[in-house]
């Protein structure tokens, strides 16, 4: 039997963020039509590639 490659794994990260900042971020994502987790994933990916935000 051939081994099938595993799908991408997800990791849960927990940070303490003040409520007004989080609420504004979620509202801004909603206005632009983005999911907040996708925005964070892309920022982390770009930071890992470039070393800057």
C-alpha positions as CSV (number, residue, x, y, z in Angstrom):
1,X,0.0,0.0,0.0
2,X,1.2,3.5,-0.8
3,X,1.3,5.9,2.0
4,X,-0.8,9.0,1.6
5,X,0.7,12.3,2.7
6,X,-0.8,13.9,5.7
7,X,-2.8,17.0,5.3
8,X,-1.7,20.3,6.8
9,X,-1.8,20.3,10.6
10,X,-3.4,23.2,12.5
11,X,-2.0,24.5,15.8
12,X,-4.0,26.5,18.3
13,X,-2.2,29.5,19.7
14,X,-3.4,31.5,22.7
15,X,-2.5,35.1,23.4
16,X,-4.0,37.6,25.8
17,X,-5.3,40.5,23.8
18,X,-7.4,43.3,25.2
19,X,-11.1,43.0,24.2
20,X,-11.4,46.4,22.4
21,X,-8.4,45.6,20.2
22,X,-9.7,42.1,19.4
23,X,-13.2,43.4,18.6
24,X,-11.8,46.1,16.3
25,X,-9.7,43.5,14.5
26,X,-12.6,41.1,14.0
27,X,-14.8,44.0,12.7
28,X,-12.2,45.1,10.3
29,X,-11.8,41.6,9.0
30,X,-15.5,41.3,8.5
31,X,-15.7,44.6,6.6
32,X,-13.0,43.4,4.3
33,X,-14.5,39.9,3.9
34,X,-11.6,38.1,5.5
35,X,-11.6,35.4,8.2
36,X,-9.5,36.5,11.2
37,X,-7.6,33.3,11.3
38,X,-6.6,33.5,7.6
39,X,-5.2,37.1,8.2
40,X,-3.1,35.9,11.2
41,X,-1.9,32.8,9.2
42,X,-0.8,35.1,6.3
43,X,1.0,37.5,8.6
44,X,2.9,34.7,10.3
45,X,3.8,33.2,6.9
46,X,5.1,36.6,5.6
47,X,7.0,37.1,8.9
48,X,8.7,33.7,8.5
49,X,9.6,34.5,4.9
50,X,10.7,38.1,5.3
51,X,11.5,38.4,8.9
52,X,9.4,41.5,9.1
53,X,5.7,42.4,9.2
